[in-house]
Amino acid sequence: MKNKQVLNFVFALFLAIGFLAPWEPHTVLAAISCWGEGRTSPTVLPSCTGKFAPAMGCTATNASDPNYWTSGGTKLERRQSNNCNARWTRATNVSGFTRYTAASSNYGCASYNCGNQSIQSGGAIANNLQVYTPMKGLTGTPILSCGSTSTSSMSLPIYSGPPSYLGCKAW
Amino acid sequence: MKTYQSFKFATILIITAVVALATGGILKFGISKITGTMPNKEQAVHAQQVDNQHKPTPTASIIQATQYLPASQEQKTNGIKFTVSNFFVENNHVFTDVCYDLPGKSVWDINAATLQYGQLSTGDFAVSETSITMETDIEKGYRCLRLDFYNISPNADLSSLTLTVGNIGQISPMEGFECQEYTARIHSNLKAVAAGIKVACEQSPSGVNVQLIEKSSALSENEANIIISEAMFNQVNGPWVFTVTQNK
């Protein structure tokens, strides 16, 4: 009888200490659908390159650069998802007018001109609205983020070549 | 016999506590791994906000001898005070430090600014945040940036510079949350509510489309769209104008 009481007490103690003391509440959230340029472990995930962040569960984290720059009425931001190990470029029309708005994440070769992920608004968009490129999985290859606004449709990619890469930023 | 039973009981208690703590620790580690770094809804919408605790005091930085005078200036327009200081030229770039009030509990960026030098001007600038203090119930928010006007013509006359900050605007919502955030901003805007404005927001893979679906008949479509735009971006217009001359 006494042994049973001891066992009950031990069981209650186990629950109290084990599950309450080291516990911090966490919210279980949706899973990601891609990772960097793809991975096989711990779970197989395809490459994020060419895919849009929200559709893949990739979120720009606080690690995203709080800095930005403007070029010809376009505000450009470097965006990064730590949970998907990928980056992209966001361009906002800050021209003060309704404009076509485009952005490119250029990469590869010596002058960032062997690959790109680019986007252009479907038409002219209001001042302060933005577009963002599909992602590029992180591989150690730097990305050159560029963007532009215009009264008419632009040819992609948006790219400012060497030596100045003016209006673009490598990261 | 009684002593032996007490000793046995104490031993069981200690072993149980150790095993339980280890189990809890393993569980905690496992859950941290599963949840990873995904932010919750609140964090997601305000993902660009930075941690105040790890930011320096919000004062404009002075990094070298004053190249331009006055060294510091203040101006208040539409309720927002700007402080500008420390203009300097380096490698064909013009830098300056600006600090300004944040109009609410979010982050506002400088979206339009021009630098006039001689007969030329540029609106191309890069921004580095030097400090931010978010608004609290007792204190206004405050943000400091270093502006880098990187597109200055070589050999230009830089004896006098005029900085004009055109406006500040609330930061864009995080990707994928645009409709949620813009709709909330519009529906909480007093002017938009009073004008009976209702919008439809369509989220596309690379952006959003916000369209007016209902408004008061006293309002033209153009007037309604202006109210929508103001509510979405909470833009505060200047100008805030500062002129400095080279310190010879």
Interface residues (C-beta under 8 A of the other chain):
Chain A: V6 V10 L13 F14 I17 G18 F19 L20 A21 P22 W23 E24 H26 T27 V28 L29 A30 I32 F52 A53 P54 A55 G57 T59 A60 T61 N62 S64 P66 N67 Y68 W69 T70 S71 G72 G73 K75 R79 N82 N83 R90 T92 V94 G96 I119 S121 G122 I125 A126 N127 N128 L129 Q130 V131 Y132 T133 P134 L166 G167 K169
Chain B: F9 I12 L13 T16 A17 V19 A20 L21 T23 G24 G25 L27 K28 I31 S32 I34 T35 G36 T37 M38 P39 N40 Q43 A44 A47 Q48 Q49 V50 D51 D109 N111 A112 A113 G123 D124 F125 A126 V127 S128 E129 D148 Y150 N151 G166 G169 S172 M174 E175 G176 F177 Q203 S204 P205 S206 G207 V208 S229 M232 F233 Q235
